[in-house]
Amino acid sequence: MKIQITAAKSEKSKKKRAIIAYIGLIFACLIIFLFGVQVVELYGFSLGTRIRDVEVSKVLLVFFTMIPIVAGVIWGILLFIRYLFIKLNL
């Protein structure tokens, strides 16, 4: 899925599209971070744990658990941004 900022009709619309896209990106990062903290704690270690103290199996579990979460969040944010573009007629 691709969002085209330059597909707007005027310069003002392009700026609005860019602002909406950047705000969506910020929200996506925050949501991914919050999910990541929960997943890390789910597998039994905190964010303050040193790298040497973590087993490879737990790292792989966190990695493979986060892949669909990150993909889902990004996909949802892109759909929401596209919806906003349509609703605001940008």
Secondary structure as the mmCIF struct_conf table of DSSP 4:
data_model
#
loop_
_struct_conf.conf_type_id
_struct_conf.id
_struct_conf.beg_label_comp_id
_struct_conf.beg_label_asym_id
_struct_conf.beg_label_seq_id
_struct_conf.end_label_comp_id
_struct_conf.end_label_asym_id
_struct_conf.end_label_seq_id
HELX_RH_3T_P HELX_RH_3T_P1 ILE A 5 ALA A 7
BEND BEND1 ALA A 8 SER A 10
HELX_RH_AL_P HELX_RH_AL_P1 GLU A 11 LEU A 42
TURN_TY1_P TURN_TY1_P1 TYR A 43 GLY A 44
TURN_TY1_P TURN_TY1_P2 LEU A 47 GLY A 48
HELX_RH_3T_P HELX_RH_3T_P2 ILE A 51 ASP A 53
BEND BEND2 VAL A 54 VAL A 54
HELX_RH_AL_P HELX_RH_AL_P2 VAL A 56 LYS A 87
TURN_TY1_P TURN_TY1_P3 LEU A 88 ASN A 89
#
